[in-house]
Amino acid sequence: MAITAETIAAFLITGLATGAPAGALLGYTFAYAGLWSVALTRREFMVRAEQAERMLAETQRAREAETHAAALAERARIARDIHDVLAHSLAAVSVNLQAAEGLLTSDTLPTGNPELIKAKECIDRAGTLTREGLAAARRAILALREDAAPLPDQLTSLVTQYRADGDQAVDLEITGEPRPLSEPATQVAYRTAQEGLTNARKHAPGQPVTLGLGFEPGQLTVSVVNPLPPTGEQGPLAATGAGAGLAGLRERAALAGGTLEAGPADGTWRVSLKIAT
């Protein structure tokens, strides 16, 4: 305003000193004033537009935070339900199976009875399945509750649990520089590692397993590799499950923008996941 006033005053003084027509002096004066008014209005418009953009961004951040909090609350509820229903039920089944096994091995029962031997074998398989279910339930609860844990930490915890639950040698190899990942990519990578380790235990028990996690330029890779079992040999858990684990993983990978391949390669069974990041 001060610059505009000084400009108009200087123009009027110059015009009066040089004898310029009154109409020209008034016309230029109103023109300068009009330009100043337009500039002031445009500035106010820009300020309001910037304020509106900031308010919109803050609203979006608040909405994302609210959605994230709701998702965490729902995941915590699911984790509690799994713990209260599935884990407690499996624990009760395990206790009863141990009691039944103790009764079948009692000295008061005849030895060498083929039916008793078969019953013991069934109880042993049921006990193994129960322990597998308890371990899977614990891993599911851990995955639901550890939302903020980086993927390398989650896989390290997963490998530690598998080592503690059985006699299978599992090695974790991490290559590249770890970086933050989206939640869908993290979930698919974790589920792929989980399914690959479970399949190795079911179909190739006792064989060493290598779990690989690679942070490559533009993509994330997860691989689970184990030697194929000898021809004709099957583990006691080979017939368990619905057989749809790999198909479900392929669907998960496709939804996350990745691909999953599984099959034999050079005497090993390999599960390989690639996701663009």
C-alpha positions as CSV (number, residue, x, y, z in Angstrom):
1,M,0.0,0.0,0.0
2,A,2.8,2.4,0.8
3,I,4.6,1.8,-2.4
4,T,1.4,2.2,-4.4
5,A,0.6,5.5,-2.6
6,E,4.0,6.8,-3.2
7,T,3.8,5.9,-6.9
8,I,0.5,7.6,-7.3
9,A,1.7,10.7,-5.4
10,A,4.8,10.9,-7.5
11,F,2.7,10.5,-10.7
12,L,0.3,13.3,-9.7
13,I,3.0,15.7,-8.7
14,T,4.8,15.0,-12.0
15,G,1.6,15.4,-14.0
16,L,0.6,18.7,-12.3
17,A,4.1,20.0,-12.7
18,T,4.1,19.2,-16.5
19,G,0.6,20.4,-17.0
20,A,-0.9,17.0,-18.0
21,P,-4.7,16.8,-18.6
22,A,-6.8,16.2,-15.6
23,G,-8.6,13.2,-17.2
24,A,-5.3,11.5,-17.8
25,L,-4.2,12.1,-14.2
26,L,-7.4,10.7,-12.8
27,G,-7.4,7.7,-15.2
28,Y,-3.9,6.6,-14.4
29,T,-4.5,7.2,-10.7
30,F,-7.6,4.9,-10.7
31,A,-5.6,2.4,-12.9
32,Y,-2.8,2.2,-10.3
33,A,-5.4,1.8,-7.5
34,G,-7.2,-0.9,-9.4
35,L,-4.0,-2.8,-10.0
36,W,-3.1,-2.6,-6.3
37,S,-6.6,-3.9,-5.4
38,V,-6.4,-6.8,-7.8
39,A,-2.9,-7.8,-6.5
40,L,-4.2,-7.6,-2.9
41,T,-7.2,-9.8,-3.7
42,R,-5.0,-12.3,-5.5
43,R,-2.6,-12.5,-2.5
44,E,-5.5,-13.1,-0.2
45,F,-6.8,-15.8,-2.5
46,M,-3.3,-17.5,-2.6
47,V,-3.1,-17.4,1.2
48,R,-6.5,-18.9,1.6
49,A,-5.7,-21.6,-1.0
50,E,-2.5,-22.5,0.9
51,Q,-4.5,-22.7,4.2
52,A,-7.1,-24.9,2.6
53,E,-4.4,-27.2,1.3
54,R,-2.8,-27.5,4.7
55,M,-6.2,-28.2,6.3
56,L,-6.9,-30.8,3.7
57,A,-3.5,-32.5,4.3
58,E,-4.0,-32.4,8.1
59,T,-7.5,-33.9,7.7
60,Q,-6.1,-36.7,5.5
61,R,-3.3,-37.4,8.1
62,A,-5.9,-37.5,10.9
63,R,-8.1,-39.8,8.9
64,E,-5.2,-42.2,8.1
65,A,-4.2,-42.2,11.7
66,E,-7.7,-43.0,12.7
67,T,-8.0,-45.8,10.2
68,H,-4.6,-47.2,11.3
69,A,-5.7,-47.1,14.9
70,A,-8.9,-48.9,14.1
71,A,-7.0,-51.5,12.1
72,L,-4.6,-52.1,15.1
73,A,-7.5,-52.4,17.5
74,E,-9.2,-55.0,15.2
75,R,-6.0,-56.9,14.8
76,A,-5.6,-56.9,18.6
77,R,-9.1,-58.2,19.0
78,I,-8.5,-61.0,16.5
79,A,-5.3,-61.9,18.4
80,R,-7.1,-62.1,21.7
81,D,-9.8,-64.3,20.1
82,I,-7.2,-66.6,18.6
83,H,-5.5,-66.8,22.0
84,D,-8.6,-67.3,24.0
85,V,-10.3,-69.9,21.7
86,L,-7.8,-71.7,19.6
87,A,-4.7,-71.7,21.8
88,H,-6.6,-72.7,24.9
89,S,-8.5,-75.4,23.1
90,L,-5.3,-76.9,21.5
91,A,-3.6,-76.7,24.9
92,A,-6.5,-78.7,26.5
93,V,-6.3,-81.3,23.6
94,S,-2.6,-81.6,24.1
95,V,-3.0,-82.3,27.8
96,N,-5.6,-85.0,27.1
97,L,-3.4,-86.6,24.5
98,Q,-0.5,-86.8,26.9
99,A,-2.8,-88.4,29.5
100,A,-4.1,-90.9,26.9
101,E,-0.5,-91.7,25.9
102,G,0.4,-92.3,29.5
103,L,-2.6,-94.7,29.9
104,L,-1.7,-96.6,26.8
105,T,1.9,-97.1,27.9
106,S,0.8,-98.4,31.3
107,D,2.3,-101.7,32.5
108,T,-1.2,-103.1,33.1
109,L,-1.9,-103.2,29.4
110,P,-0.8,-106.2,27.2
111,T,2.3,-105.5,25.2
112,G,2.6,-106.3,21.5
113,N,-1.1,-105.7,20.8
114,P,-1.3,-104.3,17.2
115,E,-4.4,-102.3,18.0
116,L,-2.7,-100.6,21.0
117,I,0.4,-99.9,18.8
118,K,-1.7,-98.3,16.2
119,A,-3.6,-96.3,18.8
120,K,-0.2,-95.0,20.2
121,E,0.8,-94.0,16.7
122,C,-2.4,-92.1,16.2
123,I,-2.0,-90.3,19.5
124,D,1.6,-89.5,18.6
125,R,0.5,-88.0,15.2
126,A,-2.3,-86.1,17.0
127,G,0.1,-84.7,19.5
128,T,2.5,-83.6,16.8
129,L,-0.4,-81.9,15.0
130,T,-1.5,-80.2,18.2
131,R,2.0,-78.9,18.8
132,E,2.2,-77.6,15.3
133,G,-1.2,-75.9,15.7
134,L,-0.1,-74.3,19.0
135,A,3.1,-73.0,17.3
136,A,1.1,-71.7,14.3
137,A,-1.3,-70.0,16.7
138,R,1.5,-68.3,18.6
139,R,3.1,-67.1,15.3
140,A,-0.3,-65.7,14.2
141,I,-0.8,-63.9,17.4
142,L,2.8,-62.5,17.2
143,A,2.3,-61.4,13.6
144,L,-1.0,-59.6,14.6
145,R,0.4,-57.8,17.6
146,E,3.9,-56.9,16.2
147,D,2.6,-54.3,13.7
148,A,5.6,-52.0,13.9
149,A,8.4,-54.7,13.8
150,P,10.5,-54.5,10.7
151,L,10.4,-57.5,8.4
152,P,13.9,-58.8,9.2
153,D,13.0,-58.8,12.9
154,Q,9.8,-60.7,12.2
155,L,11.6,-63.3,10.2
156,T,14.3,-63.7,12.8
157,S,11.7,-64.3,15.4
158,L,10.0,-66.8,13.1
159,V,13.2,-68.7,12.5
160,T,13.9,-68.8,16.2
161,Q,10.5,-70.3,16.9
162,Y,10.9,-73.0,14.3
163,R,14.3,-73.9,15.7
164,A,12.8,-74.2,19.2
165,D,9.8,-76.2,18.0
166,G,11.7,-78.9,16.2
167,D,15.0,-80.4,15.2
168,Q,15.1,-78.8,11.8
169,A,18.1,-76.6,10.9
170,V,16.9,-73.3,9.6
171,D,19.3,-70.5,8.4
172,L,18.2,-66.9,7.7
173,E,20.2,-65.0,5.1
174,I,19.5,-61.3,4.6
175,T,21.1,-59.4,1.7
176,G,20.9,-55.8,0.8
177,E,20.1,-52.7,2.9
178,P,16.9,-53.2,4.8
179,R,14.3,-50.4,4.2
180,P,10.7,-49.7,5.2
181,L,8.1,-51.6,3.4
182,S,4.4,-51.3,2.9
183,E,2.1,-53.3,5.1
184,P,0.8,-55.6,2.2
185,A,4.4,-56.4,1.1
186,T,5.4,-57.1,4.7
187,Q,2.5,-59.4,5.2
188,V,3.0,-61.3,2.0
189,A,6.7,-61.7,2.7
190,Y,6.0,-63.0,6.2
191,R,3.3,-65.4,5.1
192,T,5.5,-66.8,2.3
193,A,8.3,-67.5,4.8
194,Q,5.9,-69.0,7.2
195,E,4.3,-71.3,4.6
196,G,7.6,-72.3,3.1
197,L,9.0,-73.4,6.5
198,T,5.8,-75.2,7.4
199,N,5.9,-77.1,4.1
200,A,9.5,-78.0,4.6
201,R,8.7,-79.5,8.0
202,K,5.7,-81.4,6.6
203,H,7.3,-82.8,3.4
204,A,11.0,-82.9,4.2
205,P,11.4,-83.3,7.9
206,G,14.9,-83.2,9.2
207,Q,16.2,-81.5,6.0
208,P,18.1,-78.2,6.4
209,V,16.1,-75.1,5.3
210,T,17.5,-71.8,4.1
211,L,15.3,-68.7,4.4
212,G,16.5,-65.8,2.2
213,L,15.4,-62.2,2.4
214,G,16.8,-59.8,-0.3
215,F,16.4,-56.1,-0.4
216,E,17.2,-55.5,-4.1
217,P,16.9,-52.3,-6.1
218,G,13.2,-51.8,-6.8
219,Q,12.1,-55.2,-5.4
220,L,11.9,-57.4,-2.4
221,T,12.7,-61.1,-2.7
222,V,11.9,-64.0,-0.3
223,S,13.1,-67.5,-0.8
224,V,12.7,-70.8,1.1
225,V,15.0,-73.6,-0.1
226,N,15.3,-77.2,1.3
227,P,16.7,-80.4,-0.2
228,L,14.1,-82.8,-1.6
229,P,13.5,-85.9,0.6
230,P,14.6,-89.3,-0.7
231,T,12.3,-90.7,-3.3
232,G,9.3,-92.5,-1.8
233,E,9.8,-91.1,1.7
234,Q,7.1,-88.9,3.2
235,G,7.0,-87.2,6.6
236,P,4.3,-88.1,9.1
237,L,2.6,-84.7,8.4
238,A,2.7,-84.8,4.6
239,A,-1.0,-85.7,4.3
240,T,-2.1,-82.9,6.7
241,G,-3.6,-79.6,5.5
242,A,-5.9,-78.7,2.7
243,G,-3.1,-78.3,0.1
244,A,-4.1,-74.7,-0.8
245,G,-1.4,-72.9,1.0
246,L,0.7,-72.1,-2.1
247,A,-2.3,-71.1,-4.1
248,G,-3.4,-68.7,-1.4
249,L,0.2,-67.3,-1.4
250,R,0.1,-66.7,-5.2
251,E,-3.2,-64.8,-4.8
252,R,-1.7,-62.7,-1.9
253,A,1.4,-62.0,-4.0
254,A,-0.7,-60.9,-7.0
255,L,-2.8,-58.6,-4.9
256,A,0.5,-57.0,-3.5
257,G,1.9,-56.6,-7.1
258,G,4.3,-59.5,-6.9
259,T,4.7,-63.0,-8.2
260,L,5.3,-66.3,-6.4
261,E,6.9,-69.5,-7.9
262,A,7.3,-72.9,-6.2
263,G,8.7,-76.1,-7.4
264,P,11.7,-78.4,-7.6
265,A,15.1,-77.0,-8.8
266,D,18.5,-78.8,-8.8
267,G,17.5,-81.4,-6.2
268,T,15.8,-78.8,-3.9
269,W,12.3,-77.5,-3.4
270,R,12.3,-73.7,-3.8
271,V,9.6,-71.2,-3.0
272,S,10.4,-67.8,-4.4
273,L,8.6,-64.5,-4.0
274,K,9.3,-61.2,-5.8
275,I,7.5,-57.9,-5.0
276,A,8.1,-54.6,-6.6
277,T,8.9,-51.9,-4.0
